[in-house]
Amino acid sequence: MFQDESATSDGAPNPIVEYVGCWPRVFAYVLDLLILFPAVYAAGRFMGQTVALNLFKIGLYLLYRFLHWQRYGATLGMKILRQRIVLENLQKADTAVVLRRLMAALLCDILLYLPYLSIAFDSRHQGFHDKVAHTVVIRQK
């Protein structure tokens, strides 16, 4: 299904691998938010609008991302859209890589999502968090 390396010898993107662009990744993110909404809504009804609720929402989303990225290489939204996170050499990302990617993604979120813009302009559609973790998002066949 994949070649051993995701780039050709001259560093150009591998023509066999389909890298997922900016908008499909945004759609996967929106699907993830819709999937998590019932849990967040229920917690809000129980806890009220408090600092604890905000910390719960952040913790829930970080845990959701980490567990799904680590176990499946994709969140549920990504799986629905046939997207998968892999290392640049197309191998499965290990726990340390997933944690590094998660921390970099959290930094992107804190910086008002601006570092994600590089996804639109990079030849392999890597965002800041992908570059930090040496990952790419590919379309699963």
Secondary structure, DSSP 4 states (H G I P E B T S, - for coil): ---S-SB-TTSPBPTTS-B--HHHHHHHHHHHHHHHHHHHHHHHHHH-SSHHHHHHHHHHHHHHHHHHHHHHSS-HHHHHTTEEEEETTSPPP-HHHHHHHHHHHHHHHHTTTGGGGHHHHSTT---HHHHHHTEEEEE--
